[in-house]
Amino acid sequence: MVVLLILSVIGVMAPVAWKAVMPGVSLRSEASEISDLLRQLRGEAVTNNKSAVFELDINDKSYRAGLLGVARSLSKDIEVRFISARDETAGGNIGGIRFYPDGSATGGQITLSTPKGQSALIRVDWLTGRVIVEE
């Protein structure tokens, strides 16, 4: 009887706990996906000896990497801020990070955040093209 009571309490509390954890999991997943794509795009630029651009549309919460043929959307509950080089902006809503064949980049910074205050920062170093994720 006690075991059934404990299991029912856990069953009631589990969805509440999962909702509290879920935004952080989604945020880390999105940050990981974007940083992996940026690293892959840098590699493609070096391998193909051709510039490659990552574009982020803040209004649509979507991004794409033309050279790789990748286009994806972010979760609607994630807020996005983007800092990029002036030469890589198209209007006020779309910005880009360009990777060059020598491995360098225009640099940039993408901040993803949840309504609960969790955030992830993805930085691309302009000199080395290195992608760094900070939570």
TIRO-2110 file (N, C-alpha, C; in Angstrom, 1 decimal):
// TIRO-2110
0.8, -1.2, 0.0, N, 1, A
0.0, 0.0, 0.0, CA, 1, A
0.9, 1.3, 0.0, C, 1, A
1.9, 1.3, 0.8, N, 2, A
2.8, 2.4, 0.9, CA, 2, A
3.6, 2.6, -0.4, C, 2, A
3.9, 1.5, -1.1, N, 3, A
4.6, 1.6, -2.3, CA, 3, A
3.7, 2.2, -3.4, C, 3, A
2.5, 1.8, -3.4, N, 4, A
1.5, 2.4, -4.4, CA, 4, A
1.3, 3.9, -4.1, C, 4, A
1.3, 4.3, -2.9, N, 5, A
1.2, 5.7, -2.5, CA, 5, A
2.4, 6.5, -3.0, C, 5, A
3.5, 6.0, -2.8, N, 6, A
4.8, 6.6, -3.3, CA, 6, A
4.8, 6.7, -4.8, C, 6, A
4.5, 5.6, -5.5, N, 7, A
4.4, 5.7, -6.9, CA, 7, A
3.4, 6.7, -7.5, C, 7, A
2.3, 6.8, -6.8, N, 8, A
1.3, 7.8, -7.3, CA, 8, A
1.8, 9.2, -7.1, C, 8, A
2.4, 9.4, -6.0, N, 9, A
3.0, 10.8, -5.7, CA, 9, A
4.1, 11.1, -6.8, C, 9, A
4.9, 10.2, -7.0, N, 10, A
6.0, 10.4, -8.1, CA, 10, A
5.3, 10.6, -9.4, C, 10, A
4.3, 9.8, -9.7, N, 11, A
3.6, 10.0, -11.0, CA, 11, A
2.9, 11.4, -11.2, C, 11, A
2.5, 11.9, -10.1, N, 12, A
1.9, 13.3, -10.1, CA, 12, A
3.0, 14.4, -10.2, C, 12, A
4.1, 14.2, -9.6, N, 13, A
5.1, 15.2, -9.6, CA, 13, A
6.0, 15.1, -10.8, C, 13, A
6.1, 14.0, -11.5, N, 14, A
7.1, 13.9, -12.6, CA, 14, A
6.8, 14.9, -13.7, C, 14, A
5.5, 15.0, -14.2, N, 15, A
5.3, 16.0, -15.3, CA, 15, A
5.7, 17.4, -14.9, C, 15, A
5.4, 17.8, -13.6, N, 16, A
5.8, 19.1, -13.2, CA, 16, A
7.3, 19.3, -13.2, C, 16, A
8.0, 18.3, -12.7, N, 17, A
9.5, 18.4, -12.7, CA, 17, A
10.0, 18.4, -14.1, C, 17, A
9.4, 17.6, -15.0, N, 18, A
9.9, 17.5, -16.4, CA, 18, A
9.7, 18.9, -17.1, C, 18, A
8.6, 19.6, -16.9, N, 19, A
8.4, 20.9, -17.5, CA, 19, A
9.4, 21.9, -17.0, C, 19, A
9.8, 21.8, -15.8, N, 20, A
10.8, 22.7, -15.2, CA, 20, A
12.2, 22.5, -15.9, C, 20, A
12.5, 21.2, -16.2, N, 21, A
13.8, 20.9, -16.7, CA, 21, A
13.8, 21.0, -18.3, C, 21, A
12.7, 20.9, -18.9, N, 22, A
12.6, 20.8, -20.4, CA, 22, A
13.2, 22.1, -21.1, C, 22, A
12.9, 23.3, -20.6, N, 23, A
13.4, 24.5, -21.3, CA, 23, A
15.0, 24.4, -21.4, C, 23, A
15.6, 24.0, -20.3, N, 24, A
17.1, 23.9, -20.3, CA, 24, A
17.6, 22.9, -21.2, C, 24, A
16.9, 21.8, -21.3, N, 25, A
17.3, 20.7, -22.2, CA, 25, A
17.2, 21.2, -23.7, C, 25, A
16.1, 21.8, -24.0, N, 26, A
15.8, 22.3, -25.3, CA, 26, A
16.9, 23.4, -25.7, C, 26, A
17.2, 24.2, -24.7, N, 27, A
18.2, 25.3, -25.0, CA, 27, A
19.6, 24.7, -25.3, C, 27, A
20.0, 23.7, -24.5, N, 28, A
21.3, 23.1, -24.7, CA, 28, A
21.3, 22.4, -26.0, C, 28, A
20.2, 21.7, -26.4, N, 29, A
20.1, 21.0, -27.7, CA, 29, A
20.2, 22.0, -28.8, C, 29, A
19.5, 23.1, -28.8, N, 30, A
19.6, 24.1, -29.8, CA, 30, A
21.0, 24.7, -29.9, C, 30, A
21.6, 25.0, -28.8, N, 31, A
23.0, 25.6, -28.8, CA, 31, A
24.0, 24.6, -29.4, C, 31, A
23.8, 23.3, -29.0, N, 32, A
24.7, 22.3, -29.5, CA, 32, A
24.5, 22.1, -31.0, C, 32, A
23.3, 22.1, -31.5, N, 33, A
23.0, 22.0, -32.9, CA, 33, A
23.6, 23.1, -33.7, C, 33, A
23.5, 24.4, -33.3, N, 34, A
24.0, 25.5, -34.0, CA, 34, A
25.5, 25.5, -34.0, C, 34, A
26.1, 25.2, -32.8, N, 35, A
27.6, 25.2, -32.7, CA, 35, A
28.2, 24.1, -33.6, C, 35, A
27.6, 22.9, -33.6, N, 36, A
28.0, 21.8, -34.5, CA, 36, A
28.0, 22.2, -36.0, C, 36, A
26.9, 22.9, -36.3, N, 37, A
26.7, 23.3, -37.7, CA, 37, A
27.8, 24.4, -38.1, C, 37, A
28.0, 25.3, -37.2, N, 38, A
29.1, 26.3, -37.4, CA, 38, A
30.5, 25.7, -37.6, C, 38, A
30.8, 24.7, -36.8, N, 39, A
32.1, 24.0, -36.9, CA, 39, A
32.1, 23.2, -38.2, C, 39, A
31.0, 22.6, -38.6, N, 40, A
31.0, 21.9, -39.8, CA, 40, A
31.1, 22.8, -41.0, C, 40, A
30.5, 24.0, -40.9, N, 41, A
30.5, 25.0, -42.0, CA, 41, A
32.0, 25.5, -42.2, C, 41, A
32.6, 25.7, -41.1, N, 42, A
34.0, 26.2, -41.1, CA, 42, A
34.9, 25.1, -41.8, C, 42, A
34.7, 23.9, -41.5, N, 43, A
35.4, 22.8, -42.1, CA, 43, A
35.2, 22.7, -43.6, C, 43, A
33.9, 22.9, -44.0, N, 44, A
33.6, 22.9, -45.4, CA, 44, A
34.3, 24.1, -46.2, C, 44, A
34.3, 25.2, -45.5, N, 45, A
35.0, 26.4, -46.2, CA, 45, A
36.5, 26.1, -46.4, C, 45, A
37.1, 25.5, -45.4, N, 46, A
38.5, 25.1, -45.6, CA, 46, A
38.7, 24.1, -46.6, C, 46, A
37.9, 23.0, -46.5, N, 47, A
38.0, 21.9, -47.5, CA, 47, A
37.8, 22.3, -48.9, C, 47, A
36.7, 23.1, -49.1, N, 48, A
36.4, 23.4, -50.5, CA, 48, A
37.1, 24.7, -51.0, C, 48, A
37.9, 25.3, -50.1, N, 49, A
38.6, 26.5, -50.5, CA, 49, A
37.6, 27.6, -51.0, C, 49, A
36.5, 27.7, -50.3, N, 50, A
35.4, 28.6, -50.7, CA, 50, A
34.7, 29.2, -49.4, C, 50, A
34.4, 30.5, -49.4, N, 51, A
33.7, 31.1, -48.3, CA, 51, A
32.3, 30.4, -48.1, C, 51, A
32.0, 30.3, -46.8, N, 52, A
30.7, 29.7, -46.4, CA, 52, A
30.0, 30.6, -45.4, C, 52, A
28.7, 30.8, -45.5, N, 53, A
28.0, 31.7, -44.7, CA, 53, A
26.9, 31.0, -43.9, C, 53, A
26.9, 31.3, -42.6, N, 54, A
25.8, 30.9, -41.7, CA, 54, A
24.9, 32.1, -41.6, C, 54, A
23.6, 32.0, -41.9, N, 55, A
22.6, 33.1, -41.8, CA, 55, A
21.6, 32.8, -40.7, C, 55, A
21.3, 33.8, -39.9, N, 56, A
20.3, 33.7, -38.8, CA, 56, A
19.3, 34.8, -39.0, C, 56, A
18.0, 34.4, -39.1, N, 57, A
16.9, 35.3, -39.2, CA, 57, A
16.2, 35.4, -37.8, C, 57, A
16.4, 36.6, -37.2, N, 58, A
15.9, 36.7, -35.8, CA, 58, A
14.3, 36.7, -35.8, C, 58, A
13.7, 37.3, -36.7, N, 59, A
12.2, 37.4, -36.7, CA, 59, A
11.6, 36.0, -36.9, C, 59, A
12.1, 35.2, -37.8, N, 60, A
11.6, 33.9, -38.1, CA, 60, A
12.1, 32.8, -37.2, C, 60, A
13.2, 33.2, -36.4, N, 61, A
13.8, 32.3, -35.5, CA, 61, A
14.3, 31.0, -36.3, C, 61, A
15.0, 31.3, -37.5, N, 62, A
15.4, 30.2, -38.3, CA, 62, A
16.9, 30.6, -38.7, C, 62, A
17.6, 29.5, -39.2, N, 63, A
18.9, 29.7, -39.6, CA, 63, A
19.2, 28.7, -40.8, C, 63, A
20.3, 29.1, -41.5, N, 64, A
20.6, 28.2, -42.6, CA, 64, A
22.1, 28.3, -42.9, C, 64, A
22.6, 27.3, -43.5, N, 65, A
24.0, 27.2, -44.0, CA, 65, A
24.0, 26.8, -45.4, C, 65, A
24.1, 27.8, -46.3, N, 66, A
24.0, 27.5, -47.7, CA, 66, A
24.8, 26.5, -48.3, C, 66, A
26.1, 26.5, -48.0, N, 67, A
27.1, 25.6, -48.6, CA, 67, A
26.7, 24.1, -48.2, C, 67, A
26.1, 23.9, -47.0, N, 68, A
25.8, 22.6, -46.6, CA, 68, A
24.3, 22.2, -46.9, C, 68, A
23.6, 23.2, -47.4, N, 69, A
22.2, 23.0, -47.7, CA, 69, A
21.3, 22.7, -46.5, C, 69, A
21.6, 23.3, -45.4, N, 70, A
20.9, 23.1, -44.1, CA, 70, A
20.0, 24.3, -43.8, C, 70, A
18.8, 24.0, -43.5, N, 71, A
17.9, 25.1, -43.1, CA, 71, A
17.0, 24.6, -41.9, C, 71, A
17.0, 25.3, -40.8, N, 72, A
16.3, 24.8, -39.6, CA, 72, A
15.6, 26.0, -38.9, C, 72, A
14.7, 25.6, -38.0, N, 73, A
14.0, 26.6, -37.2, CA, 73, A
14.3, 26.3, -35.7, C, 73, A
14.4, 27.4, -35.0, N, 74, A
14.5, 27.3, -33.5, CA, 74, A
13.2, 27.1, -32.9, C, 74, A
13.2, 26.6, -31.6, N, 75, A
12.0, 26.5, -30.9, CA, 75, A
11.4, 27.9, -30.6, C, 75, A
10.1, 28.0, -30.6, N, 76, A
9.4, 29.2, -30.5, CA, 76, A
9.6, 29.9, -29.1, C, 76, A
9.9, 29.1, -28.1, N, 77, A
10.0, 29.6, -26.8, CA, 77, A
11.4, 30.1, -26.5, C, 77, A
12.3, 30.0, -27.4, N, 78, A
13.7, 30.5, -27.3, CA, 78, A
13.8, 31.9, -27.9, C, 78, A
14.4, 32.8, -27.1, N, 79, A
14.7, 34.2, -27.5, CA, 79, A
16.1, 34.2, -28.1, C, 79, A
16.3, 34.9, -29.2, N, 80, A
17.6, 35.0, -29.9, CA, 80, A
18.1, 36.4, -30.0, C, 80, A
19.4, 36.6, -29.7, N, 81, A
20.1, 37.8, -29.9, CA, 81, A
21.3, 37.5, -30.7, C, 81, A
21.7, 38.3, -31.7, N, 82, A
22.7, 38.0, -32.6, CA, 82, A
23.6, 39.3, -32.8, C, 82, A
24.9, 39.1, -32.7, N, 83, A
25.8, 40.2, -33.1, CA, 83, A
26.7, 39.7, -34.2, C, 83, A
26.8, 40.4, -35.3, N, 84, A
27.6, 40.0, -36.4, CA, 84, A
28.3, 41.2, -37.0, C, 84, A
29.2, 40.9, -37.9, N, 85, A
29.9, 42.0, -38.6, CA, 85, A
28.9, 42.8, -39.4, C, 85, A
29.2, 44.1, -39.5, N, 86, A
28.3, 45.0, -40.3, CA, 86, A
28.1, 44.5, -41.7, C, 86, A
29.2, 44.0, -42.3, N, 87, A
29.1, 43.6, -43.7, CA, 87, A
28.3, 42.3, -43.9, C, 87, A
28.0, 41.6, -42.8, N, 88, A
27.2, 40.4, -42.9, CA, 88, A
25.8, 40.5, -42.5, C, 88, A
25.3, 41.8, -42.4, N, 89, A
23.9, 42.0, -42.0, CA, 89, A
23.0, 42.3, -43.2, C, 89, A
21.8, 41.8, -43.3, N, 90, A
20.9, 42.1, -44.4, CA, 90, A
19.6, 42.6, -43.7, C, 90, A
19.5, 43.9, -43.6, N, 91, A
18.4, 44.5, -42.9, CA, 91, A
18.7, 44.4, -41.4, C, 91, A
17.7, 44.6, -40.6, N, 92, A
17.9, 44.6, -39.2, CA, 92, A
17.6, 43.2, -38.6, C, 92, A
17.1, 42.3, -39.4, N, 93, A
16.6, 41.0, -38.9, CA, 93, A
17.5, 39.8, -39.2, C, 93, A
18.3, 40.0, -40.3, N, 94, A
19.1, 38.8, -40.7, CA, 94, A
20.6, 39.2, -40.6, C, 94, A
21.3, 38.3, -40.0, N, 95, A
22.8, 38.5, -39.9, CA, 95, A
23.5, 37.2, -40.3, C, 95, A
24.8, 37.3, -40.5, N, 96, A
25.5, 36.1, -40.9, CA, 96, A
26.9, 36.1, -40.3, C, 96, A
27.4, 34.9, -40.3, N, 97, A
28.8, 34.7, -39.9, CA, 97, A
29.5, 34.0, -41.1, C, 97, A
30.5, 34.6, -41.7, N, 98, A
31.2, 34.1, -42.9, CA, 98, A
32.5, 33.4, -42.5, C, 98, A
32.7, 32.2, -42.9, N, 99, A
33.9, 31.5, -42.7, CA, 99, A
34.7, 31.5, -44.0, C, 99, A
36.0, 31.8, -43.9, N, 100, A
36.9, 31.9, -45.1, CA, 100, A
37.7, 30.6, -45.2, C, 100, A
38.2, 30.4, -46.5, N, 101, A
39.0, 29.2, -46.7, CA, 101, A
40.3, 29.0, -45.8, C, 101, A
40.8, 30.1, -45.3, N, 102, A
41.9, 30.0, -44.4, CA, 102, A
41.5, 29.6, -42.9, C, 102, A
40.2, 29.4, -42.7, N, 103, A
39.8, 29.0, -41.4, CA, 103, A
39.3, 30.2, -40.5, C, 103, A
39.6, 31.4, -40.9, N, 104, A
39.2, 32.6, -40.1, CA, 104, A
37.7, 32.8, -40.4, C, 104, A
37.1, 33.8, -39.7, N, 105, A
35.7, 34.1, -39.9, CA, 105, A
35.5, 35.6, -39.7, C, 105, A
34.3, 36.1, -40.0, N, 106, A
33.9, 37.5, -39.7, CA, 106, A
33.6, 37.6, -38.2, C, 106, A
33.4, 36.5, -37.5, N, 107, A
33.2, 36.5, -36.1, CA, 107, A
31.7, 36.8, -35.8, C, 107, A
31.3, 36.5, -34.6, N, 108, A
29.9, 36.8, -34.2, CA, 108, A
29.6, 36.2, -32.9, C, 108, A
28.4, 36.5, -32.4, N, 109, A
27.9, 36.0, -31.1, CA, 109, A
26.4, 35.8, -31.2, C, 109, A
26.0, 34.6, -30.8, N, 110, A
24.6, 34.2, -30.8, CA, 110, A
24.2, 33.9, -29.3, C, 110, A
23.2, 34.6, -28.8, N, 111, A
22.7, 34.3, -27.5, CA, 111, A
21.3, 33.7, -27.5, C, 111, A
21.2, 32.5, -27.0, N, 112, A
19.9, 31.9, -26.9, CA, 112, A
19.4, 31.9, -25.4, C, 112, A
18.2, 32.3, -25.2, N, 113, A
17.7, 32.3, -23.8, CA, 113, A
16.2, 31.8, -23.7, C, 113, A
15.9, 31.4, -22.5, N, 114, A
14.5, 30.9, -22.2, CA, 114, A
13.8, 31.9, -21.4, C, 114, A
12.5, 31.9, -21.3, N, 115, A
11.8, 32.8, -20.4, CA, 115, A
12.2, 32.6, -18.9, C, 115, A
12.7, 31.5, -18.6, N, 116, A
13.1, 31.2, -17.2, CA, 116, A
14.5, 31.8, -16.8, C, 116, A
15.1, 32.4, -17.8, N, 117, A
16.4, 33.1, -17.5, CA, 117, A
17.6, 32.2, -17.8, C, 117, A
17.4, 31.0, -18.4, N, 118, A
18.6, 30.2, -18.8, CA, 118, A
19.1, 30.7, -20.1, C, 118, A
20.4, 30.7, -20.3, N, 119, A
20.9, 31.2, -21.6, CA, 119, A
22.2, 30.4, -22.0, C, 119, A
22.4, 30.4, -23.3, N, 120, A
23.6, 29.8, -23.9, CA, 120, A
24.2, 30.9, -24.8, C, 120, A
25.5, 31.0, -24.8, N, 121, A
26.2, 32.0, -25.6, CA, 121, A
27.1, 31.2, -26.6, C, 121, A
26.9, 31.4, -27.9, N, 122, A
27.8, 30.8, -28.9, CA, 122, A
28.6, 31.9, -29.5, C, 122, A
29.9, 31.8, -29.4, N, 123, A
30.8, 32.8, -29.9, CA, 123, A
31.7, 32.2, -31.0, C, 123, A
31.9, 33.0, -32.1, N, 124, A
32.8, 32.6, -33.2, CA, 124, A
33.9, 33.6, -33.2, C, 124, A
35.2, 33.1, -33.0, N, 125, A
36.3, 34.0, -33.0, CA, 125, A
36.7, 34.4, -34.4, C, 125, A
36.9, 35.7, -34.7, N, 126, A
37.1, 36.1, -36.0, CA, 126, A
38.5, 35.7, -36.6, C, 126, A
39.5, 35.6, -35.7, N, 127, A
40.8, 35.3, -36.2, CA, 127, A
41.0, 33.8, -36.5, C, 127, A
40.5, 33.0, -35.6, N, 128, A
40.7, 31.5, -35.8, CA, 128, A
39.5, 30.8, -36.3, C, 128, A
38.3, 31.4, -36.2, N, 129, A
37.1, 30.7, -36.6, CA, 129, A
36.6, 29.7, -35.6, C, 129, A
37.2, 29.7, -34.5, N, 130, A
36.9, 28.8, -33.4, CA, 130, A
35.5, 29.1, -32.8, C, 130, A
34.7, 28.0, -32.6, N, 131, A
33.4, 28.1, -32.1, CA, 131, A
33.4, 27.7, -30.6, C, 131, A
32.9, 28.6, -29.8, N, 132, A
32.9, 28.3, -28.3, CA, 132, A
31.4, 28.5, -27.8, C, 132, A
31.0, 27.5, -27.0, N, 133, A
29.7, 27.6, -26.3, CA, 133, A
29.9, 27.8, -24.8, C, 133, A
29.2, 28.8, -24.3, N, 134, A
29.2, 29.0, -22.9, CA, 134, A
27.7, 29.0, -22.4, C, 134, A
27.5, 28.3, -21.2, N, 135, A
26.2, 28.3, -20.6, CA, 135, A
26.1, 29.0, -19.3, C, 135, A
END
